[in-house]
């Protein structure tokens, strides 16, 4: 994993939410931890570093009446998962999100993010 340069603290994610590529219309992974500015994604394939993605995050009815939010995020780092050789982890930074979707994203952080731990 790269050197720690995160500005906001990341919280372990208590619920696996699907993340989809809006352009390719395909599932790329699941959120595994989250912060107010980005997230970690678990995936079954490596993803190119420094690439920007138009992403869609499927929502639950407990979060919003809307079925999903959309935003643009950049892959900041990636690595093979240490515990599962068939999985990869990637750090994403949100670079563009509407104010309405940002409010919903913060609601997700509050509702599903677990308190920080030593992991």
C-alpha positions in Angstrom: 0.0 0.0 0.0 1.3 3.5 -0.8 2.6 6.0 1.7 -0.3 7.6 3.8 -1.2 11.0 2.3 -4.9 11.0 3.1 -6.3 14.3 4.2 -9.5 13.0 5.8 -9.7 9.9 7.9 -11.1 6.8 6.3 -13.6 4.6 8.1 -14.0 0.9 7.6 -17.2 0.3 5.6 -19.8 -1.8 7.3 -21.8 -2.5 4.2 -20.6 -3.7 0.7 -22.1 -1.3 -1.9 -21.8 -1.9 -5.6 -19.9 0.6 -7.7 -20.5 0.7 -11.4 -18.7 2.3 -14.3 -21.2 4.7 -15.8 -19.4 4.8 -19.2 -18.9 1.0 -19.7 -22.1 0.1 -17.8 -20.3 -2.6 -15.9 -19.8 -3.5 -12.2 -16.2 -2.7 -11.2 -16.2 -3.5 -7.5 -17.5 -2.9 -4.0 -16.8 -0.1 -1.4 -14.8 -1.5 1.4 -14.0 1.7 3.3 -14.9 5.3 2.9 -14.0 8.9 3.8 -15.6 12.2 3.0 -13.2 12.6 0.1 -12.8 9.1 -1.3 -13.1 5.4 -0.8 -11.3 2.0 -1.1 -12.7 -0.3 -3.7 -12.4 -4.1 -3.7 -12.3 -5.5 -7.2 -11.6 -8.8 -9.1 -9.3 -7.1 -11.6 -6.5 -4.4 -11.5 -7.5 -0.9 -12.5 -5.2 1.7 -14.1 -3.8 4.3 -11.7 -4.5 8.0 -12.3 -7.5 7.1 -14.5 -10.7 9.1 -14.0 -14.0 7.2 -13.9 -17.6 8.3 -14.2 -19.0 6.1 -11.4 -22.5 5.2 -10.1 -23.1 4.0 -6.6 -26.3 2.0 -6.1 -28.2 3.1 -3.0 -30.5 1.4 -0.5 -33.9 2.9 0.4 -32.5 3.7 3.9 -30.1 6.2 2.3 -32.3 7.9 -0.3 -35.4 7.6 -2.5 -33.1 7.8 -5.5 -31.7 4.5 -6.7 -28.1 5.8 -7.2 -25.7 8.7 -7.2 -23.1 9.6 -9.8 -19.7 11.2 -9.5 -16.3 11.3 -11.0 -13.4 9.7 -9.1 -9.7 9.2 -9.8 -7.8 6.0 -9.0 -5.0 7.1 -6.7 -3.4 3.7 -6.0 -3.9 0.0 -6.5 -2.5 -3.3 -5.2 -3.2 -7.0 -5.0 -5.2 -7.9 -1.9 -2.9 -9.5 0.7 -5.5 -11.9 1.9 -7.1 -12.9 -1.4 -4.8 -13.5 -4.4 -7.7 -13.2 -6.8 -8.7 -9.7 -5.6 -7.4 -6.2 -5.9 -7.8 -3.1 -3.8 -7.8 0.5 -5.1 -8.0 3.9 -3.5 -10.2 6.5 -5.3 -10.5 10.2 -4.7 -13.7 11.9 -5.6 -12.9 14.8 -8.0 -16.4 15.9 -9.0 -19.8 15.3 -7.5 -23.0 17.4 -7.4 -23.9 19.1 -4.1 -27.1 16.9 -3.8 -25.2 13.7 -4.5 -22.4 14.9 -2.1 -25.0 15.2 0.7 -26.1 11.6 0.0 -22.5 10.4 0.0 -22.0 12.0 3.4 -25.1 10.2 4.6 -23.5 6.9 3.4 -20.3 7.7 5.4 -22.4 8.4 8.5 -24.7 5.4 8.2 -22.5 2.6 7.0 -19.0 3.7 7.9 -17.6 1.9 11.0 -15.5 3.8 13.6 -11.8 3.9 12.8 -9.8 0.9 14.0 -6.2 -0.3 13.8 -6.3 -2.1 10.5 
